Amino acid sequence: MGWGKSIDAVDDAHEAYVKACQTHGADSPQAQAADQKADAEEARHGREHGKPFFRS
């Protein structure tokens, strides 16, 4: 996956997490699953592109 698409995947996963928190609450299974996916996308981005993704 190219760098731009990789960043988009990280952003999409983070947006899904925020939406799950707003819809179901931060402690919900849906939010926890979305958080795990966002973490996995950030880790994948770091592995593929040699640097971690840091959100400000």
Secondary structure, DSSP 8 states (H G I E B T S, - for coil): --HHHHHHHHHHHHHHHHHHHHHH-TTSHHHHHHHHHHHHHHHHHHHHHSS-----
